[in-house]
Amino acid sequence: MFFPSYRPFSHHGFALLVACSALLTAPAFADDPKPLTSAESQIFWSSPEDSVPEVRHAYKKENEGQHFLYCDELHLELFEPGLRNLGGGYMGVGTDQAYLFIGWMRPQFAWLTDYDPLVQVMHRLYALFFAEATTPTEFVTLWRDRKVGLAVINQRAANDPQLPAFIKLYTQQQPYTLRRLDYLTRPVNKVRVKTFVNDAEDYAYVRALVAARRVRPMLGNLLSDKGLKGAGDAARKLNVPIRALYVSNAEQYWKYSAGYRQNVQALPFDAKSWLVRTQASKPSNHDYRYYLQSATLFATQLNNPKITTTYEAVPYVAVDDPTTAPLTTIDADGKRTLKWNKPPVKPIPAAAVPPPGSDP
């Protein structure tokens, strides 16, 4: 199976995307991902997925059911030093974030787990464009020039029954995705942070991993009982630790359930693994607070029934300067380090943990 969709699986789509993969070319790396063996492919692509949820939760009640098809976290570059060259396996929600993290981490496998079927369609669009574009500039052009992008979709997905869905979603999302990709090419504090859309090597690795069929978009719900556990079992069989589990700010949508605790604890972490999360702080900085926490520490925390929300799992950091965003890093011993995207205008006072669901 290749790039499962929200409709019944299409063998025509499978053949087309495998053909696309065969056309990919990329610079060779010492750790250039190799195509999967038959046994590896069976393990990686055959683990169970979750069902489409009846309700897609959101941070605010009025946003329930919303499709999150591009990222609005403005300072993901804060994660780059901690994720660079981690290797292992990547697992996470969202769309463009996955390729950003894959370029930094150089993982062996990537499980793109999200509860929204449309996110899978977006990943299939990304796959078509990775097949077409040999450079990051060419890739961004396919989102910038709608006529060219649609021509590529029509050509590469000509025999795919989901072609109408691709065209519809691309037409709707093209301006928003382009804005996001352009944002990722910007310098940060006059320093150019490498991303898959501005760095040839990061882009080539992402492209090569997709070509090797080591990137699997799948229905994976953080609160359900099949997708993440199945991916964790597959990672163990492949002897790959999950080095980054990215949950964005999904933990703000709900209290920690038994299902979430079990899903996290079912994953094969090691001493280098991170839980990568954000907390919305838009009234303060139009952005988020950023957290890297030792995944093994977090898995242990989840044994404590008194830890019921993300606010109790990590320290709250007040944001008084709207131009700043904080990164809190918590290692396996519980040691905390605070870093800002730039120095705040004034010292940030200590603050109590806010009540669940609040956003000071």
Residue pairs with C-beta under 8 A, 6 or more apart in sequence:
1 9
1 14
1 45
1 46
2 13
2 14
2 17
2 18
2 21
2 45
2 213
3 13
3 17
3 120
3 123
3 124
3 127
3 216
3 217
4 49
4 120
4 216
4 217
4 218
4 219
5 13
5 117
5 120
5 121
5 124
5 162
6 52
6 117
6 118
6 120
6 121
6 219
7 161
7 162
7 165
10 160
10 161
10 162
12 159
12 160
12 161
13 124
13 157
13 160
13 161
13 162
15 159
16 156
16 157
16 158
16 159
16 160
17 124
17 127
17 128
17 131
18 213
20 127
20 128
20 131
20 156
21 131
21 210
21 211
21 212
21 213
22 211
23 131
24 130
24 131
24 207
24 208
24 210
24 211
25 134
26 32
26 134
26 204
26 205
26 207
26 208
26 211
27 200
27 201
27 204
29 106
29 201
29 204
29 205
29 208
31 87
31 106
32 208
33 108
33 205
33 208
33 209
33 211
33 212
33 214
34 212
35 211
35 212
35 213
36 44
36 212
36 213
36 214
40 238
41 213
43 234
43 237
43 238
44 109
44 213
44 214
44 216
44 234
44 238
45 213
45 216
47 227
47 230
47 231
47 233
47 234
48 226
48 227
48 230
49 218
49 219
49 220
49 226
49 227
49 230
50 115
50 219
50 220
50 221
50 224
50 225
50 226
50 227
51 219
51 224
52 115
52 117
52 219
53 115
53 221
53 223
53 224
55 64
55 65
56 64
56 65
56 66
56 115
56 116
57 64
57 250
57 253
57 254
58 64
58 65
58 66
58 253
59 249
59 252
59 253
59 280
67 116
67 118
67 119
68 94
68 95
68 116
68 119
69 95
69 118
69 119
69 122
69 169
69 173
69 176
69 177
70 95
70 96
70 173
70 176
70 177
70 179
70 180
71 94
71 95
71 96
71 97
71 180
71 248
73 97
73 248
73 278
73 287
73 288
73 290
74 183
74 286
74 287
74 288
74 325
75 188
75 287
75 288
75 290
75 325
75 327
75 341
76 97
76 100
76 290
77 188
77 193
77 195
77 341
78 290
78 325
78 327
78 339
78 341
79 101
79 104
79 276
79 290
79 292
79 327
80 104
80 193
80 194
82 274
82 292
82 329
83 101
83 104
83 105
83 244
83 274
83 276
84 104
84 105
85 104
85 105
85 106
86 104
86 105
86 106
86 107
86 243
86 244
86 272
86 274
87 105
87 106
87 107
87 108
87 243
88 105
88 107
88 108
88 240
88 241
88 242
88 243
88 244
88 270
88 272
88 273
89 107
89 108
89 109
89 110
89 111
89 235
89 238
89 240
89 241
89 242
89 243
90 98
90 101
90 102
90 105
90 107
90 109
90 110
90 111
90 242
90 243
90 244
90 246
91 110
91 111
91 112
91 113
91 220
91 228
91 231
91 242
91 244
91 245
91 246
91 267
92 98
92 101
92 111
92 112
92 113
92 244
92 245
92 246
92 247
92 248
92 276
93 113
93 114
93 115
93 119
93 222
93 246
93 247
93 248
93 250
94 114
94 119
94 246
94 248
95 119
95 122
95 123
95 126
95 177
96 177
96 180
96 181
96 184
97 246
97 248
98 110
98 112
98 123
98 215
98 246
99 126
99 196
99 206
100 184
100 195
100 196
101 244
101 246
101 276
102 110
102 196
102 205
102 206
102 209
102 215
103 194
103 195
103 196
103 199
103 202
103 203
103 205
103 206
104 194
104 202
105 243
105 244
106 205
107 209
107 243
107 244
108 214
108 238
108 240
109 214
109 215
109 216
109 235
109 238
109 240
110 209
110 214
110 215
110 216
111 216
111 218
111 220
111 231
111 234
111 235
112 119
112 120
112 123
112 215
112 216
112 217
112 218
113 218
113 219
113 220
113 221
113 222
113 227
113 228
113 231
114 120
114 217
114 219
114 220
115 219
115 220
115 221
115 222
115 224
117 219
118 169
119 217
120 217
120 218
120 219
121 162
121 165
121 166
121 169
122 169
122 173
123 215
123 217
124 162
124 166
124 217
125 153
125 166
125 169
125 170
126 210
127 210
127 215
128 152
128 153
128 156
128 157
128 166
129 139
129 142
129 143
129 149
129 152
130 139
130 206
130 207
130 210
130 211
131 156
131 210
131 211
132 138
132 142
132 152
132 156
133 139
133 141
133 142
134 207
135 200
135 203
136 196
136 197
136 198
136 199
136 200
136 202
136 203
139 197
139 203
140 178
140 181
140 182
140 185
140 197
141 148
142 148
142 149
142 152
143 149
143 174
143 177
143 178
143 181
144 178
146 171
146 174
149 170
149 174
150 167
150 170
150 171
153 163
153 166
153 167
153 170
154 163
154 167
157 163
157 166
160 166
181 197
184 195
184 196
184 197
184 198
185 195
185 197
185 198
187 193
188 341
189 341
189 342
192 198
194 201
194 202
195 202
196 202
196 203
196 206
197 203
209 215
218 227
218 231
219 227
220 227
220 228
220 231
221 227
221 228
222 228
222 247
222 250
222 259
222 260
222 263
223 254
223 257
223 259
223 260
223 263
224 259
224 263
225 259
225 262
225 263
228 263
228 264
228 266
228 267
229 262
229 263
229 266
231 267
232 242
232 263
232 266
232 267
232 268
233 266
235 241
235 242
235 267
235 268
236 268
240 268
241 268
241 269
241 270
241 272
241 273
242 267
242 268
242 269
242 273
242 295
243 269
243 270
243 272
243 273
243 274
244 273
244 274
244 276
245 264
245 267
245 269
245 273
245 274
245 275
245 276
245 295
246 276
246 277
247 275
247 276
247 277
248 277
248 278
249 277
249 278
249 279
249 280
249 288
251 277
251 309
251 310
251 313
252 279
252 280
252 310
252 357
254 260
255 308
255 309
255 356
256 302
256 307
256 308
256 309
256 313
260 302
261 302
264 275
264 295
264 298
264 299
264 302
265 299
265 302
267 295
267 299
269 295
269 296
269 299
270 296
271 296
271 332
273 294
273 295
273 296
274 292
274 293
274 294
274 295
275 291
275 292
275 293
275 294
275 295
275 298
276 291
276 292
277 290
277 291
277 293
277 310
277 314
278 288
278 289
278 290
278 291
279 288
279 289
279 291
279 310
279 311
279 314
280 288
280 359
281 287
281 288
281 289
281 319
281 325
281 359
281 360
282 288
282 359
283 359
283 360
284 318
284 319
284 320
284 322
284 360
285 319
285 321
285 322
285 323
285 324
285 325
286 322
287 325
288 325
289 317
289 319
289 325
289 326
289 328
290 325
290 326
290 327
290 328
291 314
291 327
291 328
291 329
291 330
292 327
292 328
292 329
292 330
293 313
293 314
293 329
293 330
294 330
294 331
294 332
296 332
297 330
297 331
297 332
297 334
298 313
301 307
301 313
306 312
307 313
308 356
309 356
311 353
311 354
311 355
311 356
312 353
314 328
314 330
315 328
315 336
315 353
316 351
316 352
316 353
316 354
316 360
317 326
317 328
317 338
317 348
317 351
318 348
318 349
318 350
318 351
318 360
319 325
319 326
319 348
320 344
320 345
320 346
320 348
320 349
321 344
321 345
321 346
321 348
323 342
323 345
324 340
324 341
324 342
324 343
324 344
324 345
325 340
325 341
326 338
326 339
326 340
326 341
326 348
327 338
327 339
327 340
327 341
328 336
328 337
328 338
329 336
329 337
329 338
329 339
330 336
330 337
331 337
351 360
354 360
